[in-house]
Amino acid sequence: MRRNYTVYAVDFDGTLCESVYPGIGAPNIVLISHLIKRREQGNKIILNTCREGRRLQEAVDWCADFGLGFDAINENLPELIEFWGHDCRKIAADVYIDDKAVNKPKYHVPYRSDLFAKT
């Protein structure tokens, strides 16, 4: 499957806003603006959060109040689901934005064999 857009998976608590679950903290305006701009350029945004039910709807509505919409919420993009024939459990994205993300050389993440080859 060839595509001409980037898929961003973004967390909510501690990422799009300060983490004060079950409430909603102060907005991360820089990130919200960045994602709005990327979506206007034709890229896709997936909200990837542990929130569910009423709390999830509150988060989606809160984002909409700032002008941020999503192409999928806690699932893969419809075109990927169609391509694969199912919705796998892991969200497929090119960019993951999450306050819990690990990106440290100590753990060899992201891993590239040419960078971490044993000599």
N, C-alpha and C positions, 0 to 999 in steps of 0.2 A: 504494500500500500504506500503510495507516494502522496505526500501532502506538502503544502507550501505555507505552513504556519507552525508556530511553536505552541506547545501545550504547557501551561503553568498550573501546577497543583499547589494551592495555598491553604494553610491552616488559618483558623480564626483566632482562638484565645492565645494571647501572647504573641501574635503575629499581625493580624489585621487590626487588633486592638490590644490594650493592656489586658493581662490575664486577671480577671476578678470573678471567674465562674462561681456561681451560676449567673451572675450579672454580666454586663458588658462594659468593659473599661474604655478609656480614652482612645480615640481612633488614631491609627498610624497613617496619617494623611499622605506622607511621602509614598508609602507602599500602595495605598489605595489609588492615588493619582497615577502611579507607574502602571498598575494593572489596568486601569481604565484606558490609558494611552495604548497599551499593548493590545487590548481587545479592539479598540478603534482601528488598529492597524491590521486586523484580521486574525490575530492570534486567539487562542482558546484558553479560558480560565475555568478550572475545576475547584470548587470549594471542597477541601479534604479535611474534615473535622470529626471529632468524636461526638459532637453534639447530635442529638436526635430529637424527634418529636417537637414539642412546643419550643424547646430551647433552640433547636435547629432553625425553626421558622423565625424566631426572634432574630437570630444572627443573619439570616437571609434578608429579612426586612430591613434590618439595620444597615446592611451593606447597600441595599437598594436606595435608602435615604441619602447615601453619599454618591449615588450614581454608578455603583459597581454591581454589575450583573454577572451571572455565571452561565457557562455552557453546559455544565453538569454539576451535580451536588452529591458528593459521597458515592459517585459511580463514574465509570469511564464515559467518554464521549460516545454519543449514539452511533457515530460512524465507525468507531473502533469496535463497539459491541457487535454491530452488524458484520464487520469484516471478520472478527473472530468466531462469530456464531454464539457468543455468550458473554456475560460480564464477569471477567475474572475478578478475584478478590483484591488484587493489587491495582491501585490507580496508576495508569500509564501516563507519564508526563515527561517532558524534556527538562523542565525546571521544577524543583520542589522547594517551596519557601515555607519554612517551619521553624519555630523557635527551638524545637528539640532536635533539629538536624545536626548531624555530626559530619564535619568536613575537616578532618585533622590528619596530617601526615603520620602521626603516631599509629593510627589505625589503618593506614594505607587506603583511606577513603577520600576521594574516589579512586578506585583501584585501576591501575594500568600496568600491565605486565612489563612494559619497557622501562617503567620508572622504578619498579620494585623487584626486578629480577635478582635472584641470588647469584652471587659470583663465586 
